[in-house]
Amino acid sequence: VLGQGKWYQLLTCCIFGNEASPTGNKRSIFPCLSGDTTTATAIKLATCTIGLQVSYLTWGVLQEKVMTHKYGEGAQAVKFKNSEFLVFMNRIAAFIVAGLYIQITRSGQWNGPFYRFSFASLSNICSSWCQYEALRFVSFPTQVLGKASKMIPVMIMGRVVSKKTYQYYEYVVALMISVGVSLFLTATGSDKHNSTETTVSGLILMIGYMGFDSFTANWQSHMFTEYKVPSMQMMFNVNCFSCLFTSVPLLISGGMTYALAFMMVHPSFATHVGIISLTSVTGQMFIFYTLAEFGPLVFTTIMVTRNMLSILLSCIIYGHVLTSQAALGVSVVFCALFLQIYAKYRIKQKKSQQATNPREQSDTA
């Protein structure tokens, strides 16, 4: 009978999603962090911040090592030159972990049209491509300026995609963090890769990177809000498309064969890739949880700060000198973070007072 077959139901889910999804229950990746009290919210925010920092600081250090470290000894030492394979490994690991989680917990309710998850996947891949290609045309400081300033396009995309409004202090915080991180990153990285000439093509690619990256975060937040998509379902669906979009070029270009052969010859490389994939999975779990709980602006604030800390960690590991300009950038960023905390506290306190005053007036009446 039409409408009762499995293929018909599958096609309906792919196009329209689950009819009950707008009111479906949101399943958290971390059930132990449930609760809406002020203390619970603070614990959740701290957990997200620490989880993202640890995951991506480890991921960044190892990624830098894999892309710059020579494997082998003597004249036979060679560098691994296929970053697309690392992206693919990160995506397929996240896809497998999310699938296992959904299968074990029986939380496979299909919320939202399946094809709409491809938008976030494709935009994420495009942002990564623009980021890599931009280094061919723009200087390193120009690229990190774009990375550090992406909080502004995130807020713009938030207004366009989700019709979200922001407080004035949020614009001030975004600007301060962008300026502070820019000061820090350009101070520590201006001595490298500065021979690449800045061109119009490079600037266009950087604009593309910021636009695609901002769209990814806001589209995922939009899916969370509209369809009540559980975090692990978001992780599974997005990475399902990402595996498809990244594996096909690798297979066609021969990059997959090259990478697997490199792993067989250099076992330490395989270990590094495994750790990178693991931290990428934990990082994505915290990404989706943070987006679902706090939205794209808080997430970007954490990640931009992580960008600064990753450079600081690199300075400690490789003995780079921390200049006065970099120290100034650190101060600006943390001043912005304290301003954000204080402003949110004042706004919440004001709302609490406004909620209390009508009750007092009604009691006296």
ChimeraX attribute file (.defattr): number of C-alpha atoms within 10 A of each C-alpha:
attribute: neighborCount
match mode: 1-to-1
recipient: residues
	/A:1	5
	/A:2	6
	/A:3	9
	/A:4	8
	/A:5	9
	/A:6	9
	/A:7	10
	/A:8	13
	/A:9	14
	/A:10	14
	/A:11	13
	/A:12	16
	/A:13	18
	/A:14	17
	/A:15	13
	/A:16	15
	/A:17	22
	/A:18	19
	/A:19	15
	/A:20	14
	/A:21	18
	/A:22	16
	/A:23	11
	/A:24	15
	/A:25	12
	/A:26	14
	/A:27	15
	/A:28	16
	/A:29	18
	/A:30	12
	/A:31	8
	/A:32	8
	/A:33	14
	/A:34	14
	/A:35	12
	/A:36	10
	/A:37	9
	/A:38	9
	/A:39	10
	/A:40	13
	/A:41	16
	/A:42	12
	/A:43	15
	/A:44	22
	/A:45	19
	/A:46	12
	/A:47	15
	/A:48	23
	/A:49	21
	/A:50	15
	/A:51	19
	/A:52	25
	/A:53	21
	/A:54	15
	/A:55	19
	/A:56	23
	/A:57	21
	/A:58	17
	/A:59	22
	/A:60	21
	/A:61	16
	/A:62	18
	/A:63	19
	/A:64	11
	/A:65	13
	/A:66	21
	/A:67	14
	/A:68	13
	/A:69	15
	/A:70	15
	/A:71	18
	/A:72	14
	/A:73	8
	/A:74	8
	/A:75	6
	/A:76	8
	/A:77	10
	/A:78	14
	/A:79	13
	/A:80	16
	/A:81	13
	/A:82	14
	/A:83	14
	/A:84	19
	/A:85	19
	/A:86	17
	/A:87	19
	/A:88	21
	/A:89	20
	/A:90	24
	/A:91	26
	/A:92	21
	/A:93	20
	/A:94	28
	/A:95	23
	/A:96	16
	/A:97	18
	/A:98	24
	/A:99	19
	/A:100	14
	/A:101	16
	/A:102	16
	/A:103	11
	/A:104	10
	/A:105	8
	/A:106	9
	/A:107	14
	/A:108	15
	/A:109	16
	/A:110	20
	/A:111	26
	/A:112	25
	/A:113	19
	/A:114	21
	/A:115	15
	/A:116	18
	/A:117	22
	/A:118	17
	/A:119	15
	/A:120	25
	/A:121	21
	/A:122	18
	/A:123	22
	/A:124	21
	/A:125	19
	/A:126	18
	/A:127	23
	/A:128	19
	/A:129	15
	/A:130	21
	/A:131	22
	/A:132	16
	/A:133	16
	/A:134	25
	/A:135	19
	/A:136	15
	/A:137	19
	/A:138	23
	/A:139	20
	/A:140	23
	/A:141	21
	/A:142	19
	/A:143	25
	/A:144	21
	/A:145	18
	/A:146	18
	/A:147	21
	/A:148	28
	/A:149	22
	/A:150	24
	/A:151	27
	/A:152	18
	/A:153	17
	/A:154	24
	/A:155	22
	/A:156	20
	/A:157	23
	/A:158	24
	/A:159	14
	/A:160	13
	/A:161	14
	/A:162	16
	/A:163	10
	/A:164	12
	/A:165	11
	/A:166	12
	/A:167	10
	/A:168	8
	/A:169	14
	/A:170	18
	/A:171	14
	/A:172	14
	/A:173	22
	/A:174	25
	/A:175	18
	/A:176	21
	/A:177	27
	/A:178	27
	/A:179	17
	/A:180	27
	/A:181	29
	/A:182	26
	/A:183	25
	/A:184	30
	/A:185	26
	/A:186	20
	/A:187	20
	/A:188	20
	/A:189	16
	/A:190	14
	/A:191	11
	/A:192	12
	/A:193	13
	/A:194	14
	/A:195	10
	/A:196	13
	/A:197	14
	/A:198	18
	/A:199	14
	/A:200	11
	/A:201	14
	/A:202	22
	/A:203	17
	/A:204	13
	/A:205	23
	/A:206	27
	/A:207	20
	/A:208	20
	/A:209	28
	/A:210	24
	/A:211	19
	/A:212	24
	/A:213	25
	/A:214	26
	/A:215	25
	/A:216	24
	/A:217	24
	/A:218	27
	/A:219	21
	/A:220	26
	/A:221	24
	/A:222	21
	/A:223	21
	/A:224	23
	/A:225	14
	/A:226	15
	/A:227	21
	/A:228	21
	/A:229	26
	/A:230	24
	/A:231	26
	/A:232	26
	/A:233	23
	/A:234	24
	/A:235	26
	/A:236	24
	/A:237	21
	/A:238	25
	/A:239	25
	/A:240	21
	/A:241	21
	/A:242	25
	/A:243	20
	/A:244	14
	/A:245	16
	/A:246	19
	/A:247	20
	/A:248	11
	/A:249	13
	/A:250	18
	/A:251	11
	/A:252	9
	/A:253	10
	/A:254	10
	/A:255	18
	/A:256	19
	/A:257	11
	/A:258	15
	/A:259	20
	/A:260	13
	/A:261	11
	/A:262	17
	/A:263	15
	/A:264	11
	/A:265	12
	/A:266	13
	/A:267	12
	/A:268	14
	/A:269	21
	/A:270	16
	/A:271	12
	/A:272	16
	/A:273	21
	/A:274	16
	/A:275	17
	/A:276	25
	/A:277	22
	/A:278	19
	/A:279	25
	/A:280	24
	/A:281	23
	/A:282	17
	/A:283	22
	/A:284	22
	/A:285	23
	/A:286	24
	/A:287	23
	/A:288	27
	/A:289	23
	/A:290	24
	/A:291	22
	/A:292	24
	/A:293	19
	/A:294	16
	/A:295	20
	/A:296	28
	/A:297	21
	/A:298	16
	/A:299	24
	/A:300	22
	/A:301	21
	/A:302	19
	/A:303	19
	/A:304	21
	/A:305	21
	/A:306	21
	/A:307	21
	/A:308	22
	/A:309	18
	/A:310	20
	/A:311	19
	/A:312	19
	/A:313	16
	/A:314	17
	/A:315	14
	/A:316	12
	/A:317	10
	/A:318	8
	/A:319	9
	/A:320	14
	/A:321	12
	/A:322	14
	/A:323	12
	/A:324	12
	/A:325	17
	/A:326	23
	/A:327	14
	/A:328	15
	/A:329	25
	/A:330	23
	/A:331	16
	/A:332	21
	/A:333	27
	/A:334	15
	/A:335	16
	/A:336	22
	/A:337	19
	/A:338	13
	/A:339	17
	/A:340	17
	/A:341	11
	/A:342	12
	/A:343	16
	/A:344	15
	/A:345	12
	/A:346	12
	/A:347	12
	/A:348	12
	/A:349	12
	/A:350	12
	/A:351	11
	/A:352	11
	/A:353	11
	/A:354	11
	/A:355	11
	/A:356	11
	/A:357	11
	/A:358	11
	/A:359	11
	/A:360	10
	/A:361	9
	/A:362	8
	/A:363	8
	/A:364	7
	/A:365	6
